[in-house]
Amino acid sequence: MQAAALAGILFLVDEIKIAEYSRDMIGFLIKKTFFDLWDNLFRVALVNLGFIASAAIPVFIPPLLESVPILSAAALCIGILWCFVYLAAAALCLKSISDYGSFEFGEFIMRLKQAWPAGLVMGGFVCILWLLVTVAIPFYLSMTSLAGLLLAAVIFWTMVVSILSVQFFLPIRARLDSKIPKILKKCFLIFFDNPLFCIFSLAYCILALGLSVFLALLFPGPAGILLYLDEALRLRLLKYDWLEANPDANRRQIPWDALLIEEREKTGSRSLKNFIFPWKD
């Protein structure tokens, strides 16, 4: 028990040391995400409006069909799955913004055809999480025994690791791979190699979602969160490109200053005046 605790403390200290090297990357990530959101405010808002319209399906249609439980449940499931198919297509489009480009809304139909398998898997994952939270964990806790408590704890921490890992599912689909097993494998590889970074990203997404509620989900909204996750994945992949080119290097001391030189030049810097009146600079 003491050995396990000591190992956990040493792991945490090691991760904090690694985080020291990542501070520049985190600061630049937040800056670039904000710049890209601001430059594409109209597109982000329209993508969010599309999501709001999609979310209306599982929110408003099932109550209208409550007299027929099967139809109500079917409408709820179909609506939830459609929302995630929509988000998967949005992730493919938003990748262009992260890459210093743009996208046309005419691309969206094509992206839907490409993204629907990943969207269905992500929707299914969220449904399973919901069942675990509302059914499985309460059931095991109600057993009022050590075995029930242990099972509930195992399910809880499995959920936590899964959420921290699978938050990058749609960006990985958009940027790295289209095969579901490989996407899932990459999700967990990224988490176990970058746990503090994944924790920070999840915290950022939760805060962004909270802010979005006060802005009617229009900004940053789901699109803004997807954009951040894609930006985060894109920049984190620079680490692996560098490690591939420098196989003997210390993987715990990534030279982010050097890796981000080109990215900083492309992103640039702006004054408050330029944000509000860009045509005057």
Sequence and secondary structure as in RCSB ss.txt:
>XXXX:A:sequence
MQAAALAGILFLVDEIKIAEYSRDMIGFLIKKTFFDLWDNLFRVALVNLGFIASAAIPVFIPPLLESVPILSAAA
LCIGILWCFVYLAAAALCLKSISDYGSFEFGEFIMRLKQAWPAGLVMGGFVCILWLLVTVAIPFYLSMTSLAGLL
LAAVIFWTMVVSILSVQFFLPIRARLDSKIPKILKKCFLIFFDNPLFCIFSLAYCILALGLSVFLALLFPGPAGI
LLYLDEALRLRLLKYDWLEANPDANRRQIPWDALLIEEREKTGSRSLKNFIFPWKD
>XXXX:A:secstr
 HHHHHHHHHHHHHHHHHHHHHHHHHHHHHHHHHHHHHHTHHHHHHHHHHHHHHHHHHHHHHHHTTTSHHHHHHH
HHHHHHHHHHHHHHHHHHHHHHHTT    TTHHHHHHHHHHHHHHHHHHHHHHHHHIIIIIHHHHHTT SHHHHH
HHHHHHHHHHHHHHHHTTHHHHHHHT   HHHHHHHHHHHHHH HHHHHHHHHHHHHHHHHHHHTTT SSHHHHH
HHHHHHHHHHHHHHHHHHHH TTS TTS  HHHHTHHHHHHH    HHHHH GGG 
